[in-house]
Amino acid sequence: MLTKAEITSDDIAALMADMGTRAKAASGPLSIASAERKHTSLIAMAAAIEAGRDDILAANAIDMENAEESGLTDSFKDRLKLTAERIQGMADGIRAIADLADPVGSVIASWDRPNGLRIERVRTPLGVIGVIYESRPNVTADAGALCLKAGNAVILRGGSDSIHSSGAIHACLQEGLRKAGLPEDAIQLVPVTDRAAVGEMLAGLDGTIDVIVPRGGRSLVERVQRDARVPVFAHLEGLVHVYLDKSADLDMAVTVTVNSKMRRTGICGSAETLLVDRAAADTLLAPVLDALDAAGCEIRGDGDVCRMWPKATPAVEADWSTEYLAPIISVALVDGIDGAIAHIGHYSSNHTEAVIAEDPIVVARFFEEIDSAILLHNASTQFADGGEFGMGAEIGIATGKMHARGPVGVEQLTSFKYRVRGDGQTRP
C-alpha cells in the first residue's frame, strides 16, 4: 500500500485511471468465462482464505491496534474485527456463492410473437463495478466473489481503517484467479488510503466503471450519491423497526425483539426502534424491555413508555431517526397497526421492518402498506442479509427502487439483453 506522503494527486489520478483501464480489459474475457472456470476460481479463493488465516489475523491485528489508538467506537471495531470463526465464515460464504447457479446467460423470460419471432430476455454482466466500503474487511471477500460469479470485474476501495486486513484477503482472491487462469485484474484493490481515490471512482474513471456500490456510514453514502457520475446501488442507513401487535405471542415477542437488537448491534439489520401496540402495553411492554435491559440494552422511551417502565431514558425527537449501531433502542407506544404504519412511514429509511403478530389482517396490512426493501413476519430483523436469503453473501442492502432492491447478490449484479430469433420476418 502507499501512504499520502508517497503519492500526489496526479499520481492518484493516473493510478486510478490505469486500474479502470485494466478492469475494463479484464471484464471482456470474464463476461464469457465458463461457469466451471468461475467455480474453480471461487473454490480456490475459499481454500486460500483458509490457508491464509494466520496472515489475515495478523493483518487485522494491525488494523485493530490502529483503531484502538484512533479511539474508534465499539460498534466500528466490532465491524472491523476478524476472528478465526469470521474468516471461516468468509470462506464458507465464497463456497456458497460458487455453488449458486451461474446467472450469466440464464433466460429470465421468453415469449413468442404472432409474427413468429421468438424473444428472450437474458442475464448479462454489468461490466465493471466499483465498491467503496468502510471498516468491514469481509466485504473484500464477499464483493470480489459475487462480482466474479456474475461475470463482472470489480475495483474495491476499502477504508483506511481496514486496509491491512483487506490487502491480506485480496491476496487470497488473486490466488484463486490465477489458479483458474482468469485475469488478475478482474478483482483489484485500491492500494492508497487517500480519499482522492474515491473521487476518481465517483467520476467513473473515464467511463470504465459501470456502477458504484457504497457500503458504509451516512457520510460516505451521502457523498457517493451526491458526487457519483455513474449509477449507484445504495442505502443511507438502516433505521430498522420492530412492531409488536396486540396479537403477538409474548414469548416470541421477547425472543425476536432481543435478537433483532442485540445479536449484533453494529450491523444495518439491527433494530433501532421498537413500536408496541398500546392495546397490549400492559402485557407486552415490561417483559420485552426487561429482557432488553438484562441483555445490556439502553432503553429510550416516549412519555408513555417512561411512565410504564421508569428505568427508560426519555427519548428526544432525534432518537426516532438515529441509527445507533450500538446497544440502544428507542421505544414508543402506537395505536395499533395504523400507528405503526404511520410511524414507520415517517421515520423509516426503507431498509428492514418486522411485525410480530398472529392476526393475519395485521400482517397483510404490514406487508402491503409499508414500502421497505425487506419486511419480516415473526422473525428477527437480523435475517436482513444476503447470506441468510440463500445468496451466499451480499455487497449490501439497496433501498432504492431502480434495478436492485434489498440484498444485492449475484442476480442483482447482472443486467440483461434481448435475443430475438426469426426465420426471415420483415416489418411491413
C-alpha positions, 0 to 999 in steps of 0.5 A: 500500500502507499501512504499520502506522503508517497503519492500526489494527486496526479499520481492518484489520478493516473493510478486510478485511471490505469486500474479502470483501464485494466478492469475494463480489459479484464471484464471482456474475457470474464463476461464469457468465462465458463461457469466451471472456470468461475467455480474453480476460481471461487473454490480456490479463493475459499481454500486460500482464505483458509490457508491464509488465516494466520496472515489475515489475523495478523493483518487485522491485528494491525488494523485493530491496534490502529483503531484502538489508538484512533479511539474508534467506537465499539460498534466500528471495531466490532465491524472491523474485527476478524476472528478465526470463526469470521474468516471461516465464515468468509470462506464458507460464504465464497463456497456458497456463492460458487455453488449458486447457479451461474446467472450469466446467460440464464433466460429470465423470460421468453415469449413468442410473437404472432409474427413468429419471432421468438424473444428472450430476455437474458442475464448479462454482466454489468461490466465493471463495478466499483465498491467503496466500503468502510471498516468491514474487511469481509466485504473484500471477500464477499464483493470480489466473489459475487462480482466474479460469479456474475461475470463482472470485474470489480475495483474495491476501495476499502477504508483506511481503517481496514486496509491491512486486513483487506490487502491480506484477503485480496491476496487470497482472491488473486490466488484463486484467479490465477489458479483458474487462469482468469485475469488478475485484474478482474478483482483489484484493490485500491492500494492508497488510503487517500480519499482522492481515490474515491473521487476518481471512482465517483467520476467513473474513471473515464467511463470504465466503471459501470456502477458504484456500490457504497457500503458504509456510514451516512457520510460516505453514502451521502457523498457517493450519491451526491458526487457519483457520475455513474449509477449507484446501488445504495442505502443511507442507513438502516433505521430498522423497526420492530412492531409488536401487535396486540396479537403477538405471542409474548414469548416470541415477542421477547425472543425476536425483539432481543435478537433483532437488537442485540445479536449484533448491534453494529450491523444495518439489520439491527433494530433501532426502534421498537413500536408496541401496540398500546392495546397490549402495553400492559402485557407486552411492554415490561417483559420485552424491555426487561429482557432488553435491559438484562441483555445490556440494552439502553432503553429510550422511551416516549412519555408513555413508555417512561411512565410504564417502565421508569428505568427508560431514558426519555427519548428526544425527537432525534432518537426516532431517526438515529441509527445507533449501531450500538446497544440502544433502542428507542421505544414508543407506544402506537395505536395499533397497526395504523400507528405503526404504519404511520410511524414507520412511514415517517421515520423509516429509511426503507431498509428492514421492518418486522411485525410480530403478530398472529392476526393475519389482517395485521400482517397483510396490512404490514406487508402491503402498506409499508414500502421497505426493501425487506419486511419480516413476519415473526422473525428477527430483523437480523435475517436482513442479509444476503447470506441468510436469503440463500445468496451466499453473501451480499455487497449490501442492502439497496433501498432504492427502487431502480434495478436492485432492491434489498440484498444485492447478490449475484442476480442483482449484479447482472443486467440483461439483453434481448435475443430475438430469433426469426426465420426471415420476418420483415416489418411491413 
